[in-house]
Amino acid sequence: WVVTYGDMMSLMLCLFILIASMSETKKSDKFMEVLEPLRTAFGYDPTIGPVPIENLSQNLMLQQLMEVVLPQYRQNKGDSDEIGLRASQVRVSDVREGTQIEIGGRIAFERFSATLAPEAENLLAQLAARIAGHNTVLKVTGHATDEPLPSDSPYNDAWGLSQARARAAGDALERYAIRPERLRLVAAGPYAPLEAHAYDEDTRAANRRVEIVVTE
């Protein structure tokens, strides 16, 4: 590689010397004296005329490369050829949800119950007073444990219990002057626990909760 590098540097040095020499050629006769040996060295044939380029687009090669490299997307990238539920097109859109702020901490419940404790009522009242009058959206998510419900439970499963907890918190916020159109009630069931391995009452209590997220 040293020999190849030295040969390349020598050729570049000769090229720069040639350029510098031609730049010093001010008179036309001296320039022609330098030009003729160069033409002969590069095999110049005076019988060959110039290539007509009047109708040759300067960007033709660039356009061809762009067509090969860049895929051609349709104008509506979300459209699909499959038949949807109510139309012949299925659309996929990117939705910016906004800034999420968890306010007020977790609201706990008694075991197998969807009744708000007095402390939870007080917490929701403080939360409503803080965000009343704004146009933010409140996502109220109810959670439950994976314990089997008692036989006299009014709920069929953990999904129903978590939904009832979210409903209880949402109803309380409405009582404290939060408009219902701002609320989004979500049931997470037992599938988003804070304590994944909850085997006793203390750890399971953390999973009986409602979380409220304020979204712009």
C-alpha positions, 0 to 999 in steps of 0.5 A: 500500500505504501508503493500505491500511495506514493504512486498516487501522490506522485501523479497528483503532484504532476497534475498540480504542476501541470495546472499551475503551469497552464495558469501561468500561460498568458499568451495564446501561442504559448497556450497552444504549444502546451495544448497540442502535446496534451491533445496528442498524448490523450489521443485527440482526433481532429476529424471527430466533431463535437457531440450535439447537446442542444436537446440533451437534458442536463438533469436526465441522468439525475432523474433516472437515478431518482426514479430507481432509488426513490420509491414512488409513494401514493399521495394518500399513504394511509389508503389501503386496497382492503375493504374496511368496516364502513368504506372501501379504504382503510386509513392509518394516521399518526396522532400526536397525543400531547403532553401527559401529566399524571396528577393526584397520584393513585386513588385506592379502593377497598378489596373487591370494591368500586366505592371511593374512600373519603380520602379519594373523594378529597383528592379528586375534589382538589384535582378538579379544582386545579384543572376546572375550566381548562380544555384538557382531557382526563384519561381515568384508568381503572385497575384491579387485581388478578384475585378471583372475585367472591361469589356475591360480587356484582362484577363478572370479572376483574374487567368489570371491577376495573371499569366500575372503579374508573366510572366511580372516579369519573362520576366524582369528577363530574360532581366537582364541575368537570365536564363529561366530554373531557373524560375518557374512562378506561378499564385495564383489568388486572393487566397493568399492575404496579406490583407484578408479583403480588402475593400478599395483601400489602402488595395487592393493595397497590394494584387496586387503583385508579390513575388519572392522566391529564392530556393536552 
